[in-house]
Amino acid sequence: MKIHISILILFILTACKSEGINNKVSVSERNILVNDSVYTIKGICYHPVPKGGDKRSFSNLTEDLSLMVEAGINTIRVYSPITDLAVLDQIHEAGLKVIIGFGYNQGGQNDILSGTFIDYINRYKNHDAILFWELGNEYNYHPEWFGNDLRNWYVALNNAAELIHKNDQLHPVATAHGELPDSLALAMSLNIDVWGMNVYRWDNPEKIFTEWKAVSTKPMYLSEAGTDSYMTIAKSGYSKGVNELAQADATQKILDVTFQNQSICSGLTLFAFVDELWKAGNNNIQDKGGWAPNSSGVPYDGAPNEEYWGIVDIDRNKKKAFSVVKEKYSSLSVSK
């Protein structure tokens, strides 16, 4: 009997390996809490597309996680749900958490329009890797997706957040908004617990924190910030062409300012981990160019070279910005 009981206990512990039902994420005033302790996001945006491809692949996950751990990263932000349990398990085993993003219309695949996002949440809501759920990515820049009326998006956003709250009491709900949300967004999205903001204000996002403090008491974080490693023109003492120093210097300033404001800001997910060769031109080579909305604030040339945003290149060679991130994240106290 004792042997049978021991086997049963071992089975239960193994089955619960990735489903830590006591691992609760919540919000309190301006803080994100994990099991009642303040959690500071030392994060990175992660959309790994292999050279020559145009779809996300986690085939390089083991090396990527090793690099992230080395850099002091504790949070990964993804733009669409991770549907492979083994990937979530590996992220958790590496000691990282993940912000799971959901799109509005993804052909009925875990999206808001079809309502299938809630099926994903109910399946994975007890997984220890999950930090919180995030609905949409700077959709306020795309009213054309919502009948040219952003109120349609805010209604869908608020309703989706309400449904998540009814199904999952262990994780907050966020959205990634382009810049500071206006009064309409805030008034129509009361069910949002955490506001992510994609902010590109040259190398100094400092004003966003006082602006947020003036309009809301909820937690916020920078869901995107950073710059690329290519200078379209020579400017501000940085030469034209591939320029890792420009990226590193801007990253240093952005990180410093962000973490000087921890009384308001819960951290950031820097954009991005790895270069993305699929964004402009030939997917097999690194092209300059690309386009992103509201991107004139990208240091130091005002041009978003979309394939050069990684702190590592496509072959996982570390750029100068990697060392900046490593030094900053590794030195941070997790308390505010």
DRENVEX-543146 format. One record per atom (N, C-alpha, C): x, y, z. Coordinates in steps of 0.1 Angstrom, whole numbers, plus 5000, padded with zeros to 4 digits. Layout:
BEGIN
XYZ...
//
This chain:
BEGIN
500849885000500050005000500950135000501950125008502850245009503450274995503850164988504450184975503450244966502250204966501150254957500950404960500950434973500650574977501850664972503050614973504250684969504150714954503750614946503650624932502550724928501450724936500350814933500850954936501550984947502051114950503051164939503951074934504851114924504151144911503051074908502251094896501651234897501051264908500351394910501351514909502551494915503551604914504051624900504251514893504651524879503551584870502351544872501251604864501051754867501351794879501251934883502452024880503451964873504652034871504552164865503652174855503452304848502152374851501452314861500152384864500152414879500852524882500952574896499752654900498752584905497452654907497652754918498752754926498952854936499752974931500152964919500953074913499953184908499653274916498653374913499253514909498853564898499253694893498153794895498353904901497354004904497854144903497054244905497454384905497054444918497854544922497554614934498054754932497154854932497554994929498254994916499555044916500255044903501154924901501054824909501954714908501354584902502154504896501854374892502454284903501654184908502154104918502153954914503153884917503153734915503253674929502153604933502053544947502353654957501653774955501653884964503053954965503953924957505254004956505354084944505854204945505954294933506754224922506254234910506954174899507354284889508654294887509154394877509554324864508954374853509154314840510554354834511454264833512654284826512554194814511954254804511454174793511954194779511554114770511954124756510754074747510554144736509554094726510253984718509453884715510053754710509153704699509653714686508953664675509953594665510453474669511553414662511153354648511453414638511253364624512553324618512753194614513953154608514353224595515553234592516053284579515353214568514853294558514153234547512653204549512253214562510853184565509953314567508753294570507853404573506853364585507153254591506353204602507153184614506553214626507253194639507653044641508853024646509252884649510052894662509852794670510652774683511752674682512152644670513252544668514552584674514752714677515952764683515752804698514652754704514252794717515352774728515952654727516952624738518052724738518652754727519752854726519152994730517953034725517453164728517153184743516653084749516453094764517753104771518753034767520053044773520553184772520453244761520853384759520053484767518753454768517853544776518253534791518453414796518853404810520153474812521053464803522353534804522153684805521153734797520853874797520053924809519653834818518853874829517353894826516953854815515553864811514653774819513553824824512653744832511253724825511053794814509753794808509853804793509053714786508953714771507553764767507553854758506253894752506053834738505053764736504753704722503453764717503353774704502253844697501053754694501253624696500153524693500453404703499353334706499453224716500453114712501153064722502052954721501152824723501052744712500152634713500852504716502152504717502952384721503252384735502652294743502852284757504352264761505052194752506452174755507252304755506852404747507452534746507152614759505952614764505652674776506352614788506452474788507252404798508652454798509252464786510652494786510952644790509952724787510052864792510052874807509052794813508952794827510152724834510752624828511852554834513152644833513152744824514252834823514152944833512952954840512753054850512153184845511553184833510953294827509453284826508853404825507353414823507053474810505853444805505453494792504153574792504153674785502953754782502353704769501153644769500553584758499653684751499953724738499153814731498053744722496953814721495853764712495453864702495353824689494853914679493353914678492854014671491454034669490853934659491453934647490953844636492053764631492253644635493253554631492653424625491653444617491053334610490353234619489953274631489353184640490253104648491553134648492553064655492953134668492353104679492553164692492453314692491453364685491353514683490053564690490053694691488953764698487653764690487753784677486553784669485753664670486353544669485653414669485353374683485953434693485753394707486653274711487453224702488253104705489453134714489753264717490753294726490553244740489253234744488853184757489153034759489052964748489352824748490852804751491652884745493152874748493352914763492753014768492953064781492552954791491352894789490952784798491852664798492552644786493452524785494752554793495252674792496552704798496552794810495452834815495452924826496152884839496352754841497052704853498552684850499052724838500452704835501352804842502352764849503252854856503952954848504052934835504853024826504053154824502753154825501853264821502053384832502353504826502353614835500953684834500553724822499153774820498853764805497553784802497053784789496953924783497253934770497254064764496454064751495554164750494554164739494954284729495354244717495654344707497054404708497454454697498754524696498654644688498654764695498454894689497354904679496254844682495154854673494554994671494855074681494355214679494955284667496055234661496555284649495855234637494855144639494255084627492655084628492055204628490655204628489955134616490755134605490255064593489854924595490454854605490154724608488854704616488254814620487054814628485954914623485854914610484854994604485055144605486355174606486755314608486255384621485955294631485455344643486055264655487055324662487755254672486955214684485755274685484855234696484455084694484455034681484154894679485254804685486454854684487554774690487454784705487254894711487254904725486054824732484954814725483854734730484254584730484954544719485354404718486454374728487354474730488454464740487854444754486954534758486454534771485554404774484854364764484054244765484954114767486054114759486954004760487553994773487954114779488654114792487654074803486354114801485354064811485253914811485153854799485053714798486253644804487453694802488653634808488553634823488053754829487953764843486953654849485953624841484953524845485553384845486553364836487053224835488453204842489153314845490453304850490653404861490753364873491053454884492453464888493353394880494753384884495653484876495053544866495953634858495253764854495953874854495353994849495153994834494454104829494354114814494954254810495754254800496354374795495954394781496354514776496354544761497554624758498054604746499254684741498754794732498754914738498255034731499355114725499155164713500055254707500155394714501155414721501355544729500355554741500155674746499355694757497855684753497055594760495655584757494955714759493955754751493255874752492055844761491255944764490155934773489055834768488855824755487955724750488355584752489655554750490155424752490055384767490355474776490355444790488855424795487955514790486555504795485855384790486255334778485555214772486255084775487355094783488154964785488354944800487354964808487454954822487854814827487654714820488054584824489554544822490254634816491754614814492454644827493254554832493954564844495354624843495954604832497354654830497354714816497954834815498054894802499454884797499654814786500954814779500954924769502054994767502155104757503355084749503155084735504355084726504755224724505955264729506355404730507655424723507755504713508955534705509055684705509755734716509955884718511455904718512055874707513555894705514155804716515155864724515755774734515355814748514155884749513755934762512255924764511755814769510255794771509755854784510555934791510255974805508956044806508456124797507256194799506056104799506155984793504955894793504555854807505455854816505155804830504355914837504756034836503956144843502656164836502656144823501356154816500356044820500955924822500055814826499555834841500455884849500155904863498956004864498856094855497856204855496456154851496456034844495155994838494655854844495555784851495155654856495955614868495355524876496055464888496455324886496155274874496455134871497855104868498354974868499654944864499854964849501055004845501455014831502854964829503154924817504454884813504754924799505954934794506254964780506254834773505254804765505154674758506054674746506454794741507554804731508254934734509554924732510455044732511754994727512555084721513855044716514255104703515155044696515555104683516354994675516555024663517254924654518754954653519454874647520954884646521354924632520555004625520855054612520555194611521455274606521255424605521055454590519855494586519455534573520255654568520555744577521355854574522355874586523455954583524355984594523756094602523656084615523056184623523456164638523556274645523856274660525156204663526056214653527356154656527456014652526455954647526355814643526455794628527355714623527555704609526355624602526255644589525155574581525555424580524555344579524755204577524555124590524954994590524854914602525654984614524955004625525455084636524955034649525754934654525354874667525454974679526455064677526655164688525455254690524855294679523655384680522555304687522355184684521355104691521655084705522855054708523255034722523155154731523555274725523455394733521955434736521155414725519755454727519055354737519455224736518855124745519255154759520455194762520955234775520055344781519855444773519055564778517655524781517055444772515655404774515555324786516455224788516355144800516555224813517555314813517755384825516555474829515955544819514855624822513655544827513455434820512255344824512355294838513555244842513655184855513955294866514055414862514055524872512655564876511655504869510255544871509455424876510055334884509355214888508155244897508055354903506855384911505655394902505855414889504655424880504755304870505855274865506055174854506555044860505854934855506254804860507354734852507954814843509054754835508754764820509454684812509254694798509654564791509154544779509554434770510254504758511554504758512254574748512054504735511954584724511754534711513154544704513754424701513254284702514354194704514154064705515153974708516053944696515453914685516253864673515853944661516753964652516454034639515453944631514554014624513453954617513653974602514153884594514453904580513253894571512153864577510953844569510153974566510654084573509754204573509954294561511054284553511254374542512154304531511554294519512354234508512554084509513754034506514053894505514253834519513453734522513453664535514753594539515653574529516953504531518053604534517853734532518953824535518353944543519254014549518854124558518754254549517554304548517254424540517054544549517454664545517054784551515654824547515054914555513654954551512654884560511454884555510254834563509454954567508354924574507455034579506854994592506555094600505855074612505055204615503855194620503055324623503655404634503555534633504055624644505455594648506355584638507655544641508755654638508355774636509255884634510155904646509755854658510555874670511555774672511955694662512955594664514355654663515155644673516455704673517455614664518455684658518655824658518455884644517755814636517555864622516055874619515155844628513755864626513155764616513955654613513455554603513555414610512455344609512355204615512855104605514155064606514654954597514254824604513154774599512454664606513154534608514254514600514954384601516154394610516354504617517554524625517254554640516154514645515754544658516254454669516854344665517254244675518454284684518454234696519754254704520654134700520154044693521053944686520653934672521553904663521253894649520553754646520253734633519553614630520353484633521653494634522453374637522853374652522153454660522253464674523653524679524353594670525453674675525053794683525653814694525253924703525654054697524754154697525054294693525454364706525954484704526354574715525254594725524054604720522854624728522554504738523054394734522854274743523554294756524754344755525554374767524954484776524354584769523654684777522454634784521654544778520554484784520954394796521954314793522554224804522954304816523754404814524254484825523054554833522054604826520954674833520054574840519554474833518654374839519254304850520554264849521154184859521454274872521454404871521754484882520554534889519354504884518054564889517654494901517154564911516454514922515054484918514354374922513054344918512054424925512454484936511454564944511454714939510354784943510154914938510455014950
//
